[in-house]
Amino acid sequence: MAKMTNKEKFRETYAQAFREVQHYYIHLRDVNPQKLIDDVMKVALDNIGLVQINTPAFELTTKRLGIRHTYRSIAKYLNEKSA
């Protein structure tokens, strides 16, 4: 089995976190959650500075990955080779 890249780990962790805290996003209740996850990750994995990270899903994601909840730390994690 191939090792996951940091971007793949981040995407998978975010998707799981979003589903767990989806109830916080009442204003998005009519939006397809998978489409929203795909759209957010498409932008975030390319340029994290273009998305709002002060959300429950991003906070849970960074906590689970053990990285600081800052744009710089997330960008560094996404651009590193996985260990």
N, C-alpha and C positions, 0 to 999 in steps of 0.2 A: 504494500500500500504506500502510495506516494505521500510524502510529508506535506502538510498544509503550509501555505505561505502566511505571513502575518496578515495580509489583506484578506485572505480566505478565512482565517480565524476571526478577524474583526467582523467580517460580514456575517458569519454564522452566529457569533456571539450576539451581535446587534439584533439579528432576526429573532433569536430566542428571547432576548431581553424585551424587545418591542412587544412581542406577543404576551409576555408576562405583565407588562404595565400598560397595555392597550387601553384599559379603562380610564387612564388619565387623559386620554386624547378624545374627549367627548365630541369636540368639534370635528373630528375626523371619522365619526361613527359610520358614515355612508360611503367611506372610501375603502376600496379593496386593500386589506392590510399587506398582502404580498406585493401588490403594485407599488404601494407607498414605500415599503422596505427596499424594493428594487430601485425605485427612483432616488431615494435618499442615498443609498449605497453607491449608485452610479456616480453621483456628484462627489460624495465624501471620499471615496477611494481614489479619486483623481485629484481632488483639491479640498482637503478638510476645512480650509478656511472659508469655504463658500456655504457651509451649513451651520445651523444653530446647534451647538453641542450642549447647551444648558437645558436638557430635557431628561426626563426620567430614563428613557431608553439608552441614551448616550452615557448617562451617569452610571447605570448598571453595567453597561458594556465595559467601560474603563475600569470599574471596580473589579469585575470578574477577570479581566486580563491583567490586572495588577499594574496598570499604568496611571500616571497622574492625569487628572481631568483638565488638561489644557490643550489648546490647539497645537502647541509646539511638541508636547509629549506624544500626542496622538499621531501627528505627522511623522515624527521620528520612528515610532513603532511601525507605522504603515510602510515606511521606506526601508526598514531594516530587513535583512535576510533572516528568516526564521532560524531559531537555534536548534 
